[in-house]
Amino acid sequence: MQFTDQHRQLDDTVTRFVQQELNPYIDAWEKAEEFPSHEVFKKLGKLGLLGLKYPEEFGGAGLDFSYSMVMAEALGAADCGGVPMAIGVHTDMCTPALARFGTDALRREFLTPSIDGDLVGCLGVSEPGGGSDVAAVKTTARKQGGDYVINGSKMWITNGLKADWCCLLANTSDEGGPHKNKSLIIVPMDAPGITRQKIHKIGMNSSDTAQLFFDNVRVPQRHLIGQEGMGFMFQMMQFQEERLFGAASSLRGLDKVIDLTIAYTRERKAFGKPLLDNQVQHFRLAELRTEIEALRALTYRAVEMYVSGKDVTKLASMAKLKCGRLGREVTDACLQFWGGMGYTMDNLVSRAWRDQRLVSIGGGADEVMLGIIAKFEGTLPKGAH
């Protein structure tokens, strides 16, 4: 992929934002298990960073998807994974279907203020009994008068405690099977009947995560995104951007873990010499750095193909799979080289170790990515999905 001066200027802008507006406060946000999302998003909105790929008529910059991925990689300079993830949910996970298939009125009501940073969005797909298995979701949205009446619950919802609206996947019919009976609906989070419950996690602490309960929640039928029954397909399309965001946003953070480990092992002495002088360590770090560069190449190849209009389901799944596994490998290896210091709570390497563990689970587990890749390779047994 060819990077232009405009790409590089965007990288500089986002990196500077991370250094000035995020990193000085992340330790406090990690302890609080939340960050001031409305305040942070408003600052991002003023810089024009929340709608890079969205139409100018709705407040976006009208750029292609590659700019979103440059921003995602630059966000990886943050001293945690939680805040970049929360931003990514807003820019690349709950808004793509709305921007592409929503009516003009719906986009003016929810997309434009989200691009401005006045509203915070979340994505409601996973449930207690259906995370990676999207077809298994049980939440229903039944027509009554001019409304949808929503009942059910959603689990692991990033931004869920503070979100102003939710892009919700729900069953709108009993017909057509699990892939054709679902729809995406915009749900204002101040609607009567919604209850939010905080979820405590082992990592991504600065990102608020919630379980959402919907008890006869009414929303106008005009809040439907696109056509009824197309929700599963629309969500599969959103997943491609989500998975590429996840891969791109991990790159710089993994590089940082290696940089910190090189600096520490160069200064830390054991048995009369720096730890870094041991071949097993500097060879291992060289190998891991090479793996990160390979992931970067795979990710941006997928981005380039996506921008040109090609189906990147296979490559995006590969990037997501490799990102999750490499994140675990890099952080675990580097934590080991820090010894006892690596096992302390406030160490950035141990934080990355905790945060990166989510990548192999959220947005489709490793096993789901392998199934998708195997399907494209034609190696699945007959009748398997």
C-alpha positions in Angstrom: 0.0 0.0 0.0 1.3 3.5 -0.9 1.2 6.0 1.9 0.7 9.6 0.9 1.7 12.8 2.7 -1.9 13.0 3.8 -1.6 9.6 5.5 1.6 10.6 7.2 0.0 13.9 8.4 -2.9 12.0 9.8 -0.5 9.6 11.6 1.3 12.6 13.2 -2.0 14.2 14.3 -3.3 11.0 16.0 0.1 10.2 17.5 0.3 13.7 19.0 -3.2 13.4 20.3 -2.4 10.1 22.0 0.8 11.6 23.6 -1.0 14.8 24.8 -4.6 13.8 25.5 -4.5 10.1 26.4 -1.2 8.8 27.8 -0.9 11.3 30.7 -4.2 10.1 32.1 -4.3 6.4 31.3 -2.9 5.2 34.6 -5.8 7.0 36.4 -8.3 5.7 33.9 -7.0 2.1 34.3 -7.5 2.3 38.1 -11.0 3.9 37.6 -11.9 1.2 35.1 -13.3 3.9 32.8 -12.3 6.9 30.8 -14.3 10.1 30.1 -15.4 9.0 26.7 -17.7 11.9 25.9 -14.8 14.4 26.7 -12.3 12.4 24.7 -14.6 11.8 21.7 -15.5 15.5 21.6 -11.8 16.4 21.3 -11.4 13.7 18.5 -14.5 15.1 16.8 -13.1 18.7 16.8 -10.0 17.3 15.0 -12.2 15.6 12.4 -11.0 12.1 13.4 -14.3 10.3 14.1 -15.6 10.2 10.5 -12.6 9.9 8.3 -14.2 7.4 5.9 -17.8 8.7 6.1 -19.6 11.0 3.6 -18.9 14.8 3.9 -22.6 15.5 3.8 -22.9 13.9 7.2 -19.8 15.5 8.7 -17.2 13.0 7.6 -14.0 13.6 5.7 -15.0 11.5 2.7 -11.6 9.6 2.7 -11.1 5.9 2.0 -10.8 3.1 4.5 -7.0 3.2 4.5 -7.1 6.5 6.5 -9.1 4.8 9.2 -6.4 2.1 9.5 -3.6 4.7 9.7 -5.5 6.2 12.6 -6.0 2.8 14.1 -2.3 2.0 14.0 -1.4 5.4 15.4 -3.8 4.8 18.3 -1.7 1.9 19.2 0.8 4.3 20.7 -1.5 4.6 23.7 -0.3 3.1 27.0 -3.3 0.7 27.1 -5.5 -1.2 24.8 -8.8 -0.2 26.3 -9.1 3.4 25.0 -8.1 2.7 21.4 -10.6 -0.2 21.4 -13.4 2.1 22.7 -12.6 4.6 19.9 -12.5 1.8 17.4 -15.9 0.5 18.4 -17.3 4.0 17.8 -15.5 4.7 14.4 -15.3 1.2 12.8 -17.6 -1.2 14.5 -21.0 0.3 15.3 -21.2 2.9 12.6 -20.2 1.3 9.2 -23.7 -0.2 8.5 -25.4 3.0 9.6 -23.2 5.0 7.3 -23.7 2.7 4.3 -27.3 1.6 4.6 -29.1 4.0 7.0 -31.6 6.5 5.7 -30.5 10.1 5.4 -32.7 11.0 8.3 -31.2 8.2 10.5 -27.7 9.3 9.6 -28.4 12.9 10.4 -29.9 11.9 13.8 -27.1 9.5 14.9 -24.1 9.4 12.5 -23.5 13.2 12.2 -23.5 13.9 16.0 -21.3 10.7 16.5 -18.8 12.1 14.0 -18.9 15.4 15.8 -18.2 13.7 19.1 -21.5 14.7 20.7 -22.8 11.1 20.9 -21.0 7.8 21.9 -22.1 4.6 20.1 -21.8 0.9 21.0 -22.5 -2.3 19.2 -25.0 -4.8 20.5 -24.3 -8.3 19.0 -22.8 -10.7 21.6 -25.1 -12.3 24.2 -24.6 -14.5 27.2 -25.4 -17.5 25.0 -24.1 -16.3 21.7 -20.8 -14.4 21.2 -18.8 -15.6 18.2 -21.9 -17.6 17.1 -23.8 -14.6 15.8 -26.6 -16.6 14.4 -27.5 -17.8 17.9 -28.5 -14.4 19.3 -31.9 -14.5 21.0 -32.8 -10.8 21.4 -36.1 -10.1 19.6 -37.6 -6.9 18.1 -41.3 -7.4 17.3 -43.4 -4.9 15.4 -46.2 -3.2 17.4 -47.9 -0.2 15.8 -45.2 2.0 14.4 -42.5 0.7 16.8 -40.2 -2.3 17.4 -40.6 -3.7 20.9 -37.2 -5.2 22.0 -36.6 -7.9 24.6 -33.4 -9.7 25.5 -29.9 -8.9 26.7 -26.5 -8.2 25.2 -23.1 -9.1 26.8 -19.5 -7.7 26.6 -20.6 -4.3 25.2 -17.7 -1.9 24.9 -18.8 1.7 25.7 -22.0 0.1 27.0 -22.2 2.0 30.3 -21.9 5.5 28.7 -23.2 5.0 25.1 -25.9 7.3 23.8 -27.1 4.8 21.2 -26.6 1.1 20.3 -26.4 -0.6 16.9 -28.4 -3.6 17.9 -28.7 -7.0 16.2 -32.1 -8.6 16.9 -34.4 -11.2 15.5 -37.2 -9.4 13.7 -38.9 -12.6 12.4 -39.3 -16.3 13.1 -39.0 -17.1 9.4 -36.1 -17.6 7.0 -33.6 -19.2 9.3 -31.0 -17.7 11.6 -29.2 -15.8 8.8 -32.2 -14.1 7.3 -34.4 -13.3 10.3 -32.2 -10.6 11.9 -32.0 -6.9 11.5 -29.8 -4.0 12.7 -31.7 -1.4 14.7 -30.5 1.9 16.2 -31.6 2.0 19.9 -31.3 5.2 21.9 -29.8 4.2 25.2 -32.1 6.5 27.2 -35.2 4.6 26.1 -37.3 3.2 29.0 -36.7 -0.4 29.8 -32.9 -0.5 29.3 -30.7 -1.5 32.2 -26.9 -1.5 32.2 -24.7 -3.6 34.4 -20.9 -3.1 34.6 -18.6 -6.0 33.8 -15.2 -6.2 35.5 -12.4 -7.7 33.3 -8.8 -8.9 33.7 -7.6 -6.4 31.1 -8.8 -3.5 28.9 -9.6 -1.9 32.2 -10.0 1.7 31.0 -12.7 0.7 28.6 -16.1 0.4 30.2 -17.9 -2.8 29.4 -21.5 -3.6 30.2 -24.2 -6.2 30.0 -27.4 -4.6 28.6 -30.9 -5.7 29.4 -33.9 -4.8 27.2 -37.4 -5.1 28.7 -40.1 -4.1 26.3 -38.0 -1.3 24.9 -39.8 0.6 22.2 -38.0 2.3 19.3 -39.6 3.7 16.0 -39.5 1.3 13.1 -37.7 4.1 11.1 -34.6 3.2 13.3 -34.1 0.1 11.1 -30.8 0.1 9.2 -31.4 -0.9 5.6 -33.9 -3.7 5.0 -35.4 -6.0 7.5 -33.8 -9.5 7.5 -30.5 -8.2 6.3 -28.9 -7.7 9.7 -26.8 -10.8 9.7 -25.2 -9.9 6.4 -24.7 -6.2 7.4 -23.0 -7.4 10.6 -20.7 -9.7 8.7 -19.7 -6.7 6.6 -19.1 -4.6 9.8 -16.9 -7.4 11.2 -14.5 -7.0 8.3 -13.7 -3.4 9.3 -13.7 -4.4 13.0 -11.2 -7.2 12.5 -8.9 -5.0 10.4 -9.1 -2.3 13.0 -8.1 -4.8 15.7 -5.1 -5.9 13.7 -3.9 -2.4 12.8 -4.4 -1.0 16.3 -2.2 -3.7 17.8 0.9 -3.1 15.6 2.4 -0.1 17.3 1.6 -1.4 20.8 3.4 -4.6 20.1 6.4 -2.7 18.7 6.3 -0.6 21.9 6.4 -3.7 24.1 9.6 -4.8 22.3 11.1 -1.3 22.5 10.5 -1.3 26.3 12.0 -4.7 26.7 15.1 -3.9 24.7 15.7 -0.8 26.9 15.1 -2.7 30.1 17.2 -5.7 29.2 20.0 -3.5 28.0 20.2 -1.8 31.5 19.4 -4.8 33.7 22.4 -6.8 34.5 22.6 -10.5 35.6 25.6 -12.6 36.1 27.9 -9.7 35.2 26.4 -8.6 31.9 23.2 -7.0 30.5 20.4 -9.4 29.9 20.2 -8.3 26.3 23.7 -9.7 25.6 22.3 -13.2 25.9 21.7 -14.6 22.4 18.5 -16.3 23.4 17.0 -12.9 24.2 18.2 -10.7 21.4 17.5 -13.4 18.8 14.0 -13.9 20.2 13.2 -10.2 20.1 14.5 -10.0 16.5 12.2 -12.9 15.6 9.2 -11.3 17.2 9.9 -7.9 15.5 9.9 -9.8 12.2 6.6 -11.3 13.0 5.1 -7.9 13.7 6.3 -6.6 10.3 4.8 -9.7 8.6 1.4 -8.9 10.4 1.7 -5.3 9.3 2.2 -6.3 5.7 -0.8 -8.8 5.8 -3.0 -6.1 7.4 -2.2 -3.4 4.9 -2.5 -5.8 1.9 -6.1 -6.6 3.2 -6.8 -2.9 3.6 -5.6 -2.1 0.0 -7.8 -4.9 -1.4 -10.8 -3.6 0.7 -10.3 -0.1 -0.6 -10.3 -1.4 -4.2 -13.7 -3.1 -3.5 -12.5 -6.7 -3.2 -13.9 -9.2 -0.7 -11.3 -9.5 2.1 -13.2 -11.9 4.4 -10.4 -14.4 4.2 -7.5 -12.0 4.6 -9.2 -10.0 7.4 -9.8 -13.3 9.2 -6.1 -14.2 8.8 -5.0 -10.8 10.1 -7.3 -11.1 13.1 -6.1 -14.6 13.9 -2.5 -13.7 13.5 -2.9 -10.5 15.5 -4.5 -12.4 18.5 -1.9 -15.1 18.6 1.1 -12.8 18.0 -0.2 -10.4 20.7 -0.1 -13.3 23.2 3.3 -14.5 22.0 5.0 -11.1 22.0 3.7 -9.9 25.4 4.3 -13.2 27.1 7.9 -13.5 25.8 8.7 -9.9 26.7 7.1 -10.2 30.2 9.4 -13.2 30.8 12.4 -11.1 30.0 11.4 -8.6 32.6 11.4 -11.2 35.3 9.7 -10.2 38.5 9.2 -6.7 37.3 7.1 -8.0 34.5 4.7 -9.5 37.0 3.9 -6.2 38.6 0.5 -4.6 37.9 1.6 -1.2 36.7 4.2 -2.4 34.2 3.2 -1.4 30.7 4.3 -4.9 29.5 2.1 -6.7 32.0 -0.7 -4.4 31.0 -0.2 -5.2 27.3 -0.1 -8.9 28.3 -3.6 -8.6 29.9 -5.0 -6.3 27.2 -3.8 -8.3 24.2 -5.4 -11.5 25.6 -8.8 -10.2 24.5 -7.9 -10.1 20.8 -8.1 -13.9 20.4 -11.6 -13.8 21.9 -13.5 -10.6 21.0 -14.7 -9.9 17.5 -14.7 -13.6 16.7 -12.6 -16.1 18.5 -9.5 -17.6 17.0 -11.4 -20.8 16.3 -14.1 -18.9 14.4 -11.3 -17.2 12.3 -9.9 -20.7 11.6 -13.3 -21.9 10.5 -13.7 -19.0 8.1 -10.2 -19.5 6.6 -10.8 -23.3 6.3 -14.1 -22.6 4.5 -12.3 -20.4 1.9 -9.7 -23.1 1.6 -12.3 -25.7 1.0 -11.1 -27.9 3.8 -14.2 -28.0 6.0 -16.0 -31.4 6.3 -19.3 -31.6 4.4 -22.1 -30.0 6.3 -19.8 -28.0 8.6 -20.2 -24.2 8.9 
